[in-house]
Structures are given as structure tokens and as C-alpha cells.
Amino acid sequence: MMLDDVQALARVDAHDTRRVLAEFAAQCRQGRALSVTLAKRAARPRLVVLAGMGGSAAGADLVATCGLSSVDVPILVHRGYGLPAAAGRDALVVASSYSGDTVEVISAVETALARRIPVVAITSGGALGTLAKRHGLACVALPSGLMPRMALGLLVFPALNALAAHGVAVAAEADLDEALAVVSAQAADLTPEAGSDRNEAKQLALAIGPRLPAVYGGPLTGTAAYRWKTDLEENAKLLAVAGTMPEMNHNEIEVWQGPAARTLHAVLLRDRGEEPEIARRFALVRELLTPAAGGVSEVWAHGTSRFARLLSLVHLGQWVSYYAAILRDTDPWPVPVLMSFKQRLSTSP
Ligand code: PA5
């Protein structure tokens, strides 16, 4: 079995992505230790805007989803140029760009500066690092050398810290402790050394096989479903679909019939904290999809707190996308099309 042949796997994974993924818990601990130093006592914002794109927006999604049940301040994830009109001087902008060179994020910060909105920058440098220095913005300096999507632990924890420093506590310290314990415990069963007889990530990648994965979550785990989709796309270069219960019951569910459904594989991201009405929908969806689909898999979040549950699913998804890449003989690290697109964008008029 190729996935259990660590040497064969190393030949495809030329950039040692497996080491970065295996160190995810340590990376999260490192990220948690990165706090933001504020020049003066920070006012509590009436709105938080988390600006970022791609891998640097993934942590923002986790923060915003967890914040829904714990804070009375709206938290928006902003993927794009500028800022929403609702962001005024009483807002807080947290601008995340791992490289620091993402034009949309730079544009968001420039808009924040023009509107005199406080900004916290989270970056390893680039134009965002320079902008933060020039304007004396609060900045969390990240170590460089990773692919942005593989720096999630370094991006999400400083964002949580930045919000807490502004009086917006999205997750309790005990929840963060639990999340770290959960991902540490998961690691040994997900790394290449864990055989496919006991490795859930390998089993899922093999179950998906050549089919197109459709990853569905509930109100909490839908955020993880979206991250699975983007990891599958960037790491395995495999088109994936993400959807959320109950919304997918009102549209996407219609796709699961006829011969086309055989080319799809549904992955249901379950969570023991999900409401009974959501559990009922998952059961019905599973019943409906199973006879038509190429395959249906169900996976469960680990942990108790919302943050731990989400992070556990995201952690599993990272590994599923890794093994899906290996099965396609694809190095999970580089994203050549994305890089060339950025390059062309920066040089074209
Ligand atoms: O994972 C990736 O490489 C991309 O999705 C990037 O995160 C995205 O292009 C934005 O770049 P950055 O994270 O450096 O701001």
C-alpha cells in the first residue's frame, strides 16, 4: 500500500510537507505564545473585521465561527479589496497575510488607515510588514518559510490573542488548552507512520479515491468543510465542494441522483455538540445520498469546546488532503498556478 510506504511517500512529498503537518500541535503552541503589544489601552470594538485571503483567511473563519456563540461583537471575515462600509472608527481590523504581499489585504489596511480604524497586522513580513512599521501598527511577526495554508497555527492563535487584547474573548484559555491537547493526541494516528488500518486520514483519502469530494458540515463544522475543500484543492490539486447543513438541503441535495452522483464522494463532518435538528438532517442526507453516491464517509470531531472540535476536524482534513495528494502522485507543497497568477497580476497593467 503506497500510503504506508514511507519511502515511496517521501519521493512524492519532496518538500517534506509531512514534517510540517506532523508538527501542527507544536506550531499551534508557538502561535499561542505570540501576543500583540498595543501602544495604548485598547478600546473594545463594536465590530471586528478579519481581513485575509486563502490560507490566511482560514484562521479567521475559525475565530468568527467560534465567536458566534461566545461574543456580542459581530466578527466579519473579509476576503477582498477595501473594507465593508460598516467598518468605521469604532471597529477593529485584524489583517492576516502570511507572506505580507497579498494585495487585497494591503488594500484593506490602506482603507483602515484612511478611515482611522485600529489595525493589528499578522504577517511574516512583506509589504504588510513594511506598512505596519511605517504607520506604527500593532503587528505580530511570524516566522517565515511555510506555505500560508500550512501556517494555520501561527495565524489563528495570534488572531485570538489580538481580539482578547481588545476585550473580545472568543475562546477561554481552558478551551485553547483543550484544543492543543486534542490535536497533540490526534497526531500519532494521522502521520505517515500510522498504518492505513488505523489511520483515519489515509482511510478517507483512499475512500474518496478518484471521485470528487463533497464535504458537508453543520452550523459549526461547515467552517471545517470549507477548509477541507481548499486544502484538497491546494494540496491535492483536486476540485472539491463544500456545503453546510441546513442550507445544502435547499439546493445542493438535488445533485445527488443519477449516474453523475457515482462520480462524487460525500464526507459528512459530524460534531457531538450539533443540535438534534441538525443531527436529524445529517441522518436523512446520509440515507438519501448512500444509494446514489460513489461513496459516503462520516467523521466526527474530537474534543468538547467549539474551538477544539473545529480544530480537530481541520487537523484531520489537512492530512486527508495530504494523502489525497500522494495518491495522485502530487507534491502537496507548491501551488504553481496560484503563484503564476499572482505574478501575472502584479505585472499586468
Ligand atoms: O495557501 C496559499 O498559499 C494561498 O491560499 C494564500 O494563503 C493566499 O494566496 C494569500 O496569501 P497570503 O496567505 O500570503 O496572504
Boltz pocket constraint, residues with backbone or C-beta under 6 A from the ligand:
constraints:
  - pocket:
      binder: B
      contacts: [[A, 53], [A, 54], [A, 55], [A, 56], [A, 57], [A, 96], [A, 97], [A, 98], [A, 99], [A, 100], [A, 101], [A, 102], [A, 105], [A, 147], [A, 148], [A, 149], [A, 150], [A, 234], [A, 335], [A, 338]]
      max_distance: 6.0
